[in-house]
């Protein structure tokens, strides 16, 4: 199976082209305001790099957020258009799950992705690594203070995500040495993890028609429109 997967929920544009179990092309770089203009040319270049033409893609996957309202709309619209044109299914993936999976090798650990949601709020969820990675909280839109209350006292909590740059001191002040922070290279949803979760969706037949794919927003609807 040939898969094209993208995530545009953060300032990084993450893309992977995979053939069966092998990633044949990947792109993971920050993209500025020109995403809407660059997204299709980048997809085209990566497909050529992989040696897989668009008409040979069997399934699409896209990060649904939460994250940048504009980035999500651009990325999801692009995938919906490509998938709809060929009547192909789409695997919609929560971007927090992708980010959490970057820390999935931390056996027995608590994993907490934190994404800057602006307005002094954080997108987050709490996960636990056992035989598999399991989410043990709801998806959250909370202040740092409320997130730390929800976490409580844990032996170790591994944090990843761009909100680390804003709330590191507050987290350390509450959790002390129990807080472990990943390097900045793990702060954004990655292509490998995106493909892994897409394959899981495909195996479980958890796919959608492209017209049913929508961004996963945690903000109220009235906050999603720039005035």
N, C-alpha and C positions, 0 to 999 in steps of 0.2 A: 504494500500500500504506500502510495506517495502522499505526503502530508505537507501542507503549508500552514505554519502557525506564527502569529504575531501578537505582541502586546505593546500598547501605546498608552498605558495608564500612568506612566511617569515621564520624566524628561528623557529617559532612554527609550529608543525604538529597538525592541527586541524581536528578532525574526529567526526562524529556522525552517529549513527545507529538509525533510527526512524521507528516506526510502526504507521501508520496513523498519529495522531496528537501528539504522545508521543515519546520523545527521550528515547530509552531504553539502550543506551550505548554512552559514549562520551570520547574523549581523546583530551587533549589540553596541550601540553608540548613542550619545546624546544628540537630539535633534531639536533645533530651535523652533521659532514660529513658522518655518517653512514646511512643516510636516505634511500639510495637505497637498503641497506642490511636489514633494519629494517621495511620498510613500509608494506610489505606483512605479516610478522608475527604479526605486531601490528593490522592490519586489521583483521586478523584471530582471534586474541585474543578478540577483541572488538565484533566481530560477535558472538563468543561463549558466551561472557558476556551477550549479548542481547538476546541470545537464538534463534537467527535467522541464519540458515545456508546460505551460499552464494547462493545456488540454489533457495532460497526463496526471494532473493532481486528482486524487480520489476523495480527499476530505480536507476541510479547512478548520483551523482552530483560532480562537481570538480571546485575548484577555478582556474580561468584562469590567474590570475595576474592583473596588473603588479606586478613584484617582482623579487625574486631570479631566475635567469635563470636556474640554476641547479635544484633547488627545484621544480620549475614548470615542468621541463621536466620529473623529476622522478615521481611526483604525477600524472601528466596527462597520462604518459605512463602506470602507474599501472592501472588507471581507464579504459583507453582505452582497455587494455588487458582483464580485467575482464568483461567489457561490451561487447566487440567484441565476446568473447567466447560464450556468451549466447544470442547474437543478441538483446541486450537491449539498450534503449536510454540513453543518457547522457544529463544532464542539466549543461551547462557551465555558470559559474557565475563570474562576474568581482569582484576581491577581494576588490577593493576600496568600492564597494557597500556593501559588507559584513561588512567592518570596519565602514562605515558610519552608518549602521543600529544599531550598539552598542549604538549610541546616539539618536536613533529615538524617545525617549520619551521627548526630549527637544522641546516642542510645540512652533512653531513660530521661532525657532532658526535657525541660519546658522550653518552648520556642515561641517568641513573640515578635512578629513583624510589626513595625510601626512606620506608617507613611504619613507625611505631613499633609493634613487636610485643610491647612490655612485656618484663619479665625481662631487660633490657639487651640485647635482640636487635632486629634490623631485618628487615622483609620487603623484598626488593629484587630487581632484575635489571638487567642492563646491555644497552643498546640502541645501535644505530648508525643514523644517518640517511644514506641514500644516495638511490637512486631511490625507495625506500620505507623505512619504519621497520622495522628488523629486530632482533629480540632475538638477542643473541650470547652469552648465558649461560643457565644454568638459572635457574628461580625459586629464590630463596634465603631462608633463615632463618638469619641469621648475626649475629655481633657486629660492631660498627663496625670493630674491628681487622681481622677476617677479610675484611670487605667491601673495605676499602682495600687489603689484600694482593691480592685478586682483581682489583681495578681496575688496580693497578700504576701505571705512569707514563703518562698520556695528555696530549695537547696541551690539550684542554678537556673537562671533564665537567660537564654541566648537571644539577644536583640539584633534585628537587622532592619534596614530601611533608612530612608533619608531623614526621618524625624530624629534620629540619633544626634545629628548635629545641633538640634534645637533643645533636646531634653536630656542629654547625657547627665549633666550635673544633678538635675532633679531626680533622675532614676537612681543614680549612685547614692544620693542623699537618703533615699528611702530603702533601697535594697542592699547597699554596700557591696561587699565582695560577691554576693549572689548574682549580680548583674554582669553579664559577659557581652561585649559588643563586637560584632563582626567588622571586618575590614570594609572600607567603602566599596570595594569591588563586588560585594555581596548585598548592596543596598537596593538593587533594582531587579525585577523579575528577569530571569535568565533564559536563553533559548533552550538549554538542555532540560531544565525543569518544566518549561512550557510544553515541550514535546512529550515528556514523561506523563504529565497529567492528561494531555490530549489522547495519548494511546490508551490510558486507563478509561477515559470516557468512551472511546471507540470500542474497547473490549466489552464494556458494560452496556453498550448500545444506548448511551445517554447523549444522543445527538438531536439537534433541532433543525427545523427548516430555517433557512436564512432570514425569512421575513419575521420570525419570532424572536430573533436575537436582539436584546436591548442592553444598554449599559446597566451595571449594578451600582446604583447610587445609594448612599446612606444619608445624604443630605435630603431634607424635605424638597419637594418639587419647586417651591417658590424660590429656593436658593440656587437652582441650577441654571438660571437665566441671567445673563449679564444685562444689567439695566443701564 
